[in-house]
């Protein structure tokens, strides 16, 4: 029995190694990853699922990735509100009081301290400790195929498995270990300012909004706290493997298209430049003045959002052309790829589009913007190509077919957005 349990635990930790090509024209440019086998992902997913309420309360109020419905939307909508309320939106605007700070961490899943992660599991989620030890605390086999198709393995000493739900939990726990005390410190600093008579831009002493989604940390932060926060994050996070990636960290200072730094008091200007130069690769690379992408959603002025929407539409059309070229003989696979992959690539942009272009004074049925009309047209054209009889020259998808396609699957339709 003991030997059987050992074999089961050993198999549970297996990984498959694969190398994905990063550049089509460079066969040596590959990204090697380790993917947990199916039973590993199933066990980890179930363990996180049954503990999701406890995990959500443990990570509140700064982590929105586990146990919260629409946590990603909560972050993007909150930051959009803060951008409109607190950042200058025109050359003559005087409501400049804070910035939007985006922190990007370098290879966090493989860099975090597994020792600290185990301590946090032991302290807060002790029932998951045996599974953690099986999956991460001991070396495990990583399998791969050579150029002849034969299978070999090597021992994976450290790092996380791609797509492992437990890896996301560990990243959230370690990230929370860094940002929770900093969030408390930001609250104390705001309260101190309020007691001293500075009510700030929100009546609460300019309280920062810190929101994380696994390893993506986004803040709406007043000028007073910017330098303090980033220095402290770097000091506390570096020993735990939360290493800032200067090429990807950004500061959104305005949505007017020009930098407001020259109009700011010297102390605020110097603090922003200090963070830009030390943590964001310099002002030219790190300062954004029209908009940024937060968790895939464009946040900024109308032109920035429209430009990103147009790029997304072109990528969608290119992807559809690739599907038609590669899978023209298999409409079932083509339709599944579009429904379960491509349409989700574009559908998350719809709320932002409605915010910028929708007529919010009318019924939701009137939300027909040019972006929505384009998506609908693309989907109709795709379905027409998938369902048309090659002997009949159809140019318009019949209305009854569109009703069936756009009706949710739970109501008997196909569930196309």
PyMOL commands that set and color helices and strands:
alter all, ss='L'
color gray80, all
select helices_A, chain A and resi 2-12+38-50+52-59+71-86+108-111+114-124+126-137+165-195+223-238+261-263+266-279+283-286+302-326+331-347+350-357+364-366+370-387+399-406+409-411
alter helices_A, ss='H'
color red, helices_A
select strands_A, chain A and resi 15-21+30-36+98-103+140-145+151-156+209-213+216-222+250-252+287-288+291-294+297-300
alter strands_A, ss='S'
color yellow, strands_A
deselect
rebuild
show_as cartoon
